[in-house]
């Protein structure tokens, strides 16, 4: 299962949740990132500023994806953008939890050093791990 198949299977329950979900995951990423930095005594205002700039760019991309989707009546564009942002933020949240010393079980297999995997590779690992867990549950 690749990322395109995942996006095609996911449907937000409403436009409201399609907009709010990536924003909530971005907020959760900011909060977990700050907390893990406090725990590890690595709070750095420059990193925080760069992270917030990154979040602003993500919001801009989401906004533009909705403009494209509504202008050309192709709502799969914003759906893809929102799902991608949610997954990207989810990996970042899991990484923050791991850095904070919280045992995240089998998800820790997916989270590696950012230099090792791209987000797409991480998503592919996640889908593979989920499929393996489903197969184990069936047995």
Residue frames relative to the residue before (quaternion, step in Angstrom):
aa qw qx qy qz dx dy dz
X 1.0000 0.0000 0.0000 0.0000 0.00 0.00 0.00
X 0.1669 -0.7947 0.5768 0.0886 3.58 -0.71 1.04
X 0.7376 -0.4405 0.2774 0.4300 3.55 -1.30 0.16
X 0.6232 0.5430 -0.3460 0.4438 3.61 1.03 -0.70
X 0.6524 0.5024 -0.3110 0.4747 3.59 0.99 -0.79
X 0.6143 0.5399 -0.3439 0.4614 3.58 1.05 -0.74
X 0.6757 0.4976 -0.2954 0.4567 3.58 0.84 -1.00
X 0.6518 0.5185 -0.3217 0.4502 3.58 0.97 -0.80
X 0.6902 0.4737 -0.2832 0.4680 3.61 1.07 -0.63
X 0.6726 0.4877 -0.2981 0.4700 3.58 1.16 -0.51
X 0.0101 0.7725 -0.6346 0.0215 3.53 -0.99 0.87
X 0.3692 -0.6989 0.5639 0.2395 3.53 -0.90 0.92
X 0.5494 -0.6471 0.4191 0.3222 3.57 -1.06 0.73
X 0.7914 -0.0471 0.0272 0.6088 3.58 1.20 -0.49
X 0.6637 -0.4859 0.3819 0.4213 3.54 -1.31 0.25
X 0.5794 0.5891 -0.3636 0.4302 3.57 1.09 -0.72
X 0.7227 0.4313 -0.2536 0.4769 3.59 0.79 -1.02
X 0.5878 0.5626 -0.3727 0.4462 3.58 1.13 -0.52
X 0.6845 0.4539 -0.2739 0.5004 3.58 1.07 -0.70
X 0.7265 0.4760 -0.2487 0.4287 3.57 0.81 -1.03
X 0.6196 0.5969 -0.3555 0.3653 3.61 0.91 -0.85
X 0.7013 0.4308 -0.3124 0.4743 3.67 0.71 -0.84
X 0.6242 0.5375 -0.3449 0.4500 3.59 1.09 -0.65
X 0.6532 0.5036 -0.3105 0.4725 3.59 1.01 -0.79
X 0.6514 0.4987 -0.3183 0.4751 3.59 0.99 -0.78
X 0.6225 0.5222 -0.3401 0.4735 3.61 1.07 -0.69
X 0.6447 0.5101 -0.3127 0.4758 3.57 0.99 -0.82
X 0.6526 0.5044 -0.3129 0.4709 3.59 0.96 -0.85
X 0.6231 0.5315 -0.3379 0.4637 3.59 1.06 -0.69
X 0.6363 0.5201 -0.3242 0.4685 3.59 0.97 -0.84
X 0.6842 0.4914 -0.2870 0.4562 3.58 0.87 -0.99
X 0.6976 0.4541 -0.2924 0.4708 3.62 0.80 -0.93
X 0.6169 0.5440 -0.3429 0.4538 3.60 1.09 -0.66
X 0.6675 0.4904 -0.2992 0.4736 3.56 0.95 -0.86
X 0.6611 0.5122 -0.3130 0.4502 3.59 0.89 -0.91
X 0.6742 0.4732 -0.3153 0.4713 3.61 0.89 -0.85
X 0.6187 0.5301 -0.3503 0.4621 3.62 1.08 -0.61
X 0.6341 0.5087 -0.3274 0.4816 3.59 1.04 -0.74
X 0.6458 0.5264 -0.3170 0.4533 3.58 0.91 -0.90
X 0.7643 0.3719 -0.1822 0.4943 3.57 0.94 -0.95
X 0.4058 -0.7379 0.4483 0.2997 3.59 1.33 0.13
X 0.5192 0.6317 -0.4128 0.4013 3.58 0.97 0.91
X 0.2476 0.7751 -0.5436 0.2060 3.60 1.11 0.60
X 0.0272 0.7900 -0.6061 0.0880 3.55 -0.76 1.13
X 0.3915 -0.7572 0.4692 0.2308 3.58 -0.46 1.19
X 0.6183 0.5406 -0.3562 0.4456 3.60 1.06 -0.62
X 0.6466 0.4995 -0.3129 0.4842 3.60 0.99 -0.81
X 0.6430 0.5230 -0.3219 0.4576 3.58 0.99 -0.83
X 0.6468 0.5188 -0.3120 0.4639 3.57 0.97 -0.88
X 0.6626 0.4945 -0.3033 0.4738 3.59 0.93 -0.90
X 0.6368 0.5311 -0.3199 0.4583 3.57 1.03 -0.77
X 0.6626 0.4903 -0.3066 0.4760 3.57 0.99 -0.81
X 0.6081 0.5293 -0.3483 0.4783 3.60 1.06 -0.69
X 0.6257 0.5390 -0.3209 0.4637 3.55 1.04 -0.83
X 0.6587 0.5065 -0.3047 0.4655 3.58 0.96 -0.88
X 0.6244 0.5307 -0.3372 0.4634 3.59 1.02 -0.76
X 0.6510 0.5037 -0.3141 0.4731 3.58 0.99 -0.81
X 0.6207 0.5322 -0.3401 0.4645 3.58 1.03 -0.73
X 0.6489 0.5062 -0.3122 0.4746 3.59 0.96 -0.85
X 0.6280 0.5289 -0.3269 0.4679 3.59 1.04 -0.77
X 0.6447 0.5089 -0.3147 0.4758 3.59 0.96 -0.85
X 0.6444 0.5110 -0.3245 0.4673 3.60 0.95 -0.82
X 0.6409 0.5257 -0.3157 0.4618 3.57 0.95 -0.90
X 0.6891 0.4779 -0.2801 0.4673 3.59 0.87 -0.96
X 0.6170 0.5337 -0.3578 0.4545 3.59 1.07 -0.63
X 0.6473 0.4948 -0.3234 0.4813 3.60 1.05 -0.68
X 0.6067 0.5402 -0.3534 0.4639 3.60 1.04 -0.72
X 0.6727 0.4867 -0.2929 0.4741 3.59 0.89 -0.94
X 0.6648 0.5222 -0.3025 0.4403 3.55 0.90 -0.93
X 0.7107 0.4373 -0.2577 0.4871 3.57 0.91 -0.89
X 0.6491 0.5332 -0.3232 0.4358 3.61 0.98 -0.78
X 0.7955 0.2730 -0.1334 0.5243 3.57 0.95 -0.86
X 0.4127 -0.7387 0.4373 0.3045 3.56 1.34 0.16
X 0.4884 0.5936 -0.4655 0.4387 3.55 0.94 1.01
X 0.0984 -0.8572 0.5042 0.0359 3.55 0.28 1.26
X 0.4966 0.6297 -0.4550 0.3871 3.60 1.19 0.04
X 0.5503 0.6090 -0.4011 0.4067 3.62 1.18 -0.42
X 0.7283 0.3859 -0.2761 0.4944 3.65 0.66 -0.91
X 0.5881 0.5623 -0.3820 0.4383 3.61 1.07 -0.58
X 0.6555 0.5034 -0.3052 0.4730 3.57 0.91 -0.93
X 0.6605 0.5107 -0.3113 0.4540 3.59 0.88 -0.96
X 0.6795 0.4937 -0.2972 0.4541 3.61 0.89 -0.91
X 0.6569 0.4956 -0.3147 0.4730 3.60 0.92 -0.87
X 0.6470 0.5233 -0.3209 0.4522 3.57 0.94 -0.87
X 0.6613 0.4934 -0.3080 0.4737 3.60 0.93 -0.88
X 0.6382 0.5224 -0.3358 0.4549 3.61 0.92 -0.84
X 0.6808 0.4779 -0.2959 0.4697 3.60 0.88 -0.90
X 0.6340 0.5298 -0.3261 0.4594 3.57 0.99 -0.83
X 0.6837 0.4723 -0.2791 0.4812 3.57 0.93 -0.92
X 0.6071 0.5571 -0.3523 0.4437 3.58 1.06 -0.71
X 0.6545 0.4969 -0.3127 0.4763 3.59 0.94 -0.85
X 0.6524 0.5103 -0.3152 0.4633 3.57 1.00 -0.78
X 0.6314 0.5230 -0.3254 0.4710 3.60 1.02 -0.80
X 0.6569 0.4984 -0.3106 0.4729 3.59 0.91 -0.91
X 0.6359 0.5195 -0.3249 0.4692 3.59 1.00 -0.79
X 0.6453 0.5131 -0.3182 0.4681 3.60 0.98 -0.82
X 0.6483 0.5125 -0.3198 0.4635 3.58 0.96 -0.83
X 0.6438 0.5182 -0.3135 0.4676 3.55 1.00 -0.84
X 0.6616 0.4984 -0.3012 0.4724 3.60 0.96 -0.85
X 0.6608 0.5016 -0.2979 0.4722 3.57 1.16 -0.64
X 0.5660 -0.6360 0.3641 0.3777 3.57 1.29 -0.05
X 0.4870 0.6470 -0.4441 0.3834 3.56 1.22 0.34
X 0.3974 -0.7119 0.5294 0.2345 3.56 -0.84 1.03
X 0.1030 -0.8255 0.5547 0.0154 3.55 -0.60 1.16
X 0.5231 -0.6964 0.3792 0.3122 3.54 1.24 0.51
X 0.8544 -0.1335 0.1055 0.4910 3.52 -1.06 -0.84
X 0.5551 0.6061 -0.4038 0.4018 3.61 1.17 -0.33
X 0.5766 0.6038 -0.3804 0.3978 3.58 1.16 -0.50
X 0.5581 0.5971 -0.3897 0.4244 3.58 1.22 -0.42
X 0.6820 0.5033 -0.2741 0.4543 3.56 1.09 -0.72
X 0.7034 0.4601 -0.2620 0.4742 3.54 0.98 -0.89
X 0.0293 0.7776 -0.6240 0.0719 3.53 -0.69 1.15
X 0.7033 -0.3738 0.3527 0.4911 3.51 -1.31 -0.17
X 0.5645 -0.6428 0.4002 0.3285 3.59 -0.89 0.93
X 0.6364 0.5386 -0.3443 0.4318 3.60 1.07 -0.55
X 0.6403 0.5551 -0.3269 0.4182 3.60 1.17 -0.43
X 0.8223 0.1543 -0.0438 0.5460 3.59 0.86 -0.89
X 0.3760 -0.6517 0.5971 0.2780 3.51 -1.25 0.52
X 0.6694 -0.4807 0.3567 0.4400 3.57 -1.22 0.25
X 0.6448 0.5240 -0.3328 0.4459 3.60 0.95 -0.81
X 0.6447 0.5044 -0.3254 0.4733 3.58 0.99 -0.80
X 0.6364 0.5211 -0.3232 0.4680 3.59 1.03 -0.77
X 0.6407 0.5142 -0.3221 0.4705 3.59 1.00 -0.82
X 0.6419 0.5142 -0.3226 0.4685 3.58 0.97 -0.82
X 0.6339 0.5155 -0.3281 0.4741 3.61 1.02 -0.77
X 0.6403 0.5302 -0.3227 0.4526 3.58 0.99 -0.87
X 0.6821 0.4766 -0.3039 0.4639 3.59 0.81 -0.92
X 0.6331 0.5205 -0.3344 0.4651 3.60 1.02 -0.73
X 0.6622 0.5036 -0.3033 0.4646 3.58 0.93 -0.89
X 0.6426 0.5160 -0.3216 0.4663 3.60 0.97 -0.83
X 0.6543 0.5059 -0.3137 0.4665 3.58 0.95 -0.86
X 0.6398 0.5122 -0.3236 0.4728 3.61 1.02 -0.78
X 0.6473 0.5119 -0.3203 0.4651 3.60 0.98 -0.80
X 0.6285 0.5259 -0.3338 0.4658 3.58 1.04 -0.76
X 0.6549 0.5109 -0.3084 0.4637 3.57 0.97 -0.88
X 0.6370 0.5161 -0.3249 0.4714 3.61 1.05 -0.77
X 0.6564 0.5131 -0.3110 0.4574 3.58 1.01 -0.80
X 0.6287 0.5358 -0.3318 0.4557 3.58 1.10 -0.69
X 0.6572 0.5115 -0.3056 0.4615 3.61 1.03 -0.83
